[in-house]
């Protein structure tokens, strides 16, 4: 029987039960063994891969900007997840960033964020939804295109911020119809991918499960 790689799932100290359970299920279905990571707990010595989950806005001080909106910041979580991302990158651990996780990955690589997307949405709705109501355009040269197997895919949308200046070593793998970045990846890494949508809430769709399967497969290495 193939070894079940240990996949860390980050989140806040309290709450976020829905995303945690959904990501946990995605990892288990893909053949991984999930372990939940919280800011006030020590990190396991041995991790094979990590998922940086979604949640509240990232404190803009991390990318040397002042707050432009009235955000809900969790500095304890920010510091903790920065530590996890840096460890994953230093140790070449496979990493999947979801929504805020993709944004924080970008910030850790020296990038920045748009703090409010309302004025940037022209062709796409301002509505937030768990349902796949928006269109992802996948860039043809990306690993994500190879993974998903389609040039376009329907995705959900729960975010009000997104990637602005791209972090070092990352490339855009997908955008929505307004050109807002929806996915980034590091082409040099075994598996470092950030997606702006929430695949854990679309786990009933086979192509969305491929993201978790790809992470687990890379983590077996």
C-alpha positions as CSV (number, residue, x, y, z in Angstrom):
1,X,0.0,0.0,0.0
2,X,1.3,3.4,-0.9
3,X,2.4,5.7,1.9
4,X,0.0,8.4,2.9
5,X,2.0,11.7,2.9
6,X,1.4,14.0,5.9
7,X,-0.2,17.2,4.7
8,X,-0.5,20.2,7.0
9,X,-3.6,22.4,6.7
10,X,-3.2,25.9,8.2
11,X,-5.9,28.1,9.6
12,X,-6.7,30.6,12.4
13,X,-6.4,29.6,16.1
14,X,-10.2,29.3,16.3
15,X,-13.0,28.8,13.8
16,X,-12.9,28.1,10.1
17,X,-14.4,24.7,10.7
18,X,-16.1,24.5,7.2
19,X,-12.9,25.1,5.2
20,X,-10.9,22.9,7.5
21,X,-13.3,19.9,7.1
22,X,-13.6,20.4,3.3
23,X,-9.8,20.6,2.8
24,X,-9.4,17.6,5.1
25,X,-11.8,15.6,3.0
26,X,-10.0,16.7,-0.2
27,X,-6.7,15.5,1.1
28,X,-8.1,12.2,2.4
29,X,-9.8,11.5,-0.9
30,X,-6.5,12.1,-2.7
31,X,-4.7,9.6,-0.4
32,X,-3.0,12.0,2.0
33,X,-3.1,12.2,5.8
34,X,-4.2,15.6,6.9
35,X,-2.9,17.3,10.1
36,X,-4.4,20.6,11.2
37,X,-1.9,23.4,12.0
38,X,-2.8,26.3,14.3
39,X,-0.7,29.4,15.4
40,X,-0.2,28.4,19.0
41,X,0.8,24.8,18.4
42,X,4.3,23.7,17.4
43,X,4.7,22.6,13.8
44,X,5.3,18.9,13.2
45,X,8.9,18.0,12.5
46,X,8.0,16.0,9.5
47,X,5.6,17.4,6.9
48,X,5.3,16.2,3.3
49,X,3.2,19.1,2.0
50,X,1.0,22.0,3.1
51,X,-2.2,23.7,2.3
52,X,-2.5,27.4,3.2
53,X,-6.2,27.9,3.6
54,X,-8.5,30.9,3.0
55,X,-9.8,33.4,5.4
56,X,-9.6,37.1,6.4
57,X,-7.6,39.8,4.6
58,X,-3.8,39.9,5.0
59,X,-2.4,42.9,6.9
60,X,-1.0,45.2,4.2
61,X,2.0,46.0,6.5
62,X,3.4,42.7,5.2
63,X,3.8,44.2,1.7
64,X,4.7,47.7,3.0
65,X,1.4,49.4,2.3
66,X,-1.2,51.2,4.4
67,X,-4.7,49.9,4.8
68,X,-7.1,51.2,2.1
69,X,-10.1,49.4,3.4
70,X,-11.6,48.5,6.7
71,X,-10.2,44.9,6.8
72,X,-10.4,42.1,9.3
73,X,-6.8,41.3,10.1
74,X,-5.4,38.4,12.1
75,X,-1.8,39.2,12.7
76,X,-1.2,36.1,14.7
77,X,-2.3,34.0,11.8
78,X,-0.4,36.1,9.3
79,X,2.9,35.5,11.2
80,X,2.2,31.8,11.6
81,X,1.4,31.2,8.0
82,X,4.4,33.2,6.8
83,X,6.5,30.9,8.9
84,X,4.8,27.8,7.3
85,X,5.2,29.1,3.8
86,X,8.9,30.0,4.3
87,X,9.6,26.6,5.7
88,X,7.8,24.9,2.8
89,X,9.7,26.9,0.3
90,X,13.0,26.4,2.1
91,X,12.4,22.6,2.3
92,X,10.9,22.3,-1.2
93,X,7.7,21.0,0.2
94,X,4.7,20.9,-2.2
95,X,2.3,23.8,-1.4
96,X,-1.2,24.7,-2.3
97,X,-2.4,28.2,-1.4
98,X,-6.2,28.7,-1.4
99,X,-7.5,32.3,-1.7
100,X,-5.8,34.2,1.1
101,X,-3.2,31.4,1.0
102,X,-2.4,32.3,-2.7
103,X,-2.2,35.9,-1.7
104,X,0.1,35.3,1.2
105,X,2.4,33.1,-1.0
106,X,2.7,36.0,-3.4
107,X,3.5,38.4,-0.5
108,X,6.1,36.1,0.9
109,X,7.8,36.2,-2.5
110,X,7.8,40.0,-2.4
111,X,4.6,40.7,-4.2
112,X,1.7,42.9,-3.3
113,X,-2.2,42.9,-3.4
114,X,-5.1,44.9,-4.6
115,X,-7.0,45.6,-1.4
116,X,-10.4,46.2,-3.0
117,X,-11.6,44.7,-6.3
118,X,-14.9,46.4,-6.6
119,X,-13.7,49.0,-9.2
120,X,-11.8,46.3,-11.1
121,X,-14.9,44.2,-11.8
122,X,-16.5,45.1,-15.1
123,X,-17.4,41.8,-16.8
124,X,-17.7,39.8,-13.6
125,X,-20.2,40.0,-10.8
126,X,-19.5,41.5,-7.4
127,X,-21.5,38.7,-5.9
128,X,-19.7,36.2,-3.7
129,X,-20.8,32.6,-4.0
130,X,-19.8,29.1,-3.1
131,X,-21.2,28.0,-6.4
132,X,-19.0,27.9,-9.6
133,X,-20.5,31.0,-11.3
134,X,-17.4,32.7,-12.6
135,X,-15.1,31.7,-15.4
136,X,-11.4,30.9,-15.0
137,X,-9.2,31.3,-18.1
138,X,-6.2,29.0,-17.8
139,X,-3.0,30.1,-19.6
140,X,-1.9,27.5,-22.2
141,X,1.7,27.3,-21.1
142,X,0.9,26.7,-17.4
143,X,1.2,23.5,-15.4
144,X,-2.3,24.3,-14.2
145,X,-3.6,23.9,-17.8
146,X,-1.9,20.5,-17.9
147,X,-3.4,19.6,-14.6
148,X,-7.0,20.8,-15.2
149,X,-7.0,19.7,-18.9
150,X,-9.2,22.7,-20.1
151,X,-8.6,26.2,-21.3
152,X,-11.5,27.5,-19.2
153,X,-13.3,26.3,-16.0
154,X,-16.1,27.5,-13.8
155,X,-15.0,28.6,-10.3
156,X,-16.5,30.1,-7.2
157,X,-15.5,33.5,-5.7
158,X,-15.4,34.6,-2.1
159,X,-12.6,37.2,-2.2
160,X,-12.4,41.0,-2.3
161,X,-8.7,41.1,-2.7
162,X,-6.3,39.7,-5.2
163,X,-2.7,39.6,-6.5
164,X,-1.3,42.9,-7.8
165,X,2.5,42.9,-8.2
166,X,3.6,39.4,-8.9
167,X,6.1,37.8,-6.4
168,X,9.5,36.7,-7.4
169,X,9.6,33.3,-9.2
170,X,5.9,33.1,-9.7
171,X,4.0,33.3,-12.9
172,X,0.3,33.8,-13.6
173,X,-1.5,30.6,-14.5
174,X,-5.1,31.8,-14.7
175,X,-7.3,34.9,-14.7
176,X,-11.0,35.7,-14.8
177,X,-12.8,37.6,-17.5
178,X,-11.7,41.0,-15.9
179,X,-8.0,39.9,-16.0
180,X,-8.0,39.5,-12.2
181,X,-5.3,36.9,-11.3
182,X,-7.0,33.7,-10.2
183,X,-4.0,31.3,-10.1
184,X,-0.2,31.5,-9.8
185,X,2.5,28.9,-9.8
186,X,6.2,28.4,-9.5
187,X,7.4,26.6,-12.7
188,X,10.7,25.7,-11.0
189,X,9.2,24.0,-8.0
190,X,7.9,20.4,-7.7
191,X,4.5,21.8,-6.8
192,X,3.8,25.4,-5.6
193,X,0.4,26.6,-6.7
194,X,-1.9,29.3,-5.5
195,X,-5.6,29.5,-6.5
196,X,-7.8,32.4,-5.7
197,X,-11.0,30.3,-5.7
198,X,-12.0,27.7,-3.1
199,X,-11.7,24.1,-4.6
200,X,-12.5,22.6,-1.2
201,X,-16.1,23.8,-1.7
202,X,-16.2,22.3,-5.1
203,X,-14.9,18.9,-4.0
204,X,-17.9,17.3,-5.8
205,X,-16.3,18.2,-9.1
206,X,-13.7,15.8,-10.4
207,X,-11.5,18.5,-12.0
208,X,-11.4,20.4,-8.7
209,X,-10.3,17.3,-6.8
210,X,-7.3,17.1,-9.2
211,X,-5.7,20.0,-7.3
212,X,-5.6,18.0,-4.1
213,X,-4.5,14.8,-5.9
214,X,-1.6,16.7,-7.5
215,X,-0.5,18.0,-4.2
216,X,-0.6,14.6,-2.5
217,X,1.1,12.9,-5.5
218,X,3.9,15.6,-5.3
219,X,4.2,15.1,-1.6
220,X,4.9,11.4,-1.9
221,X,8.2,12.3,-3.5
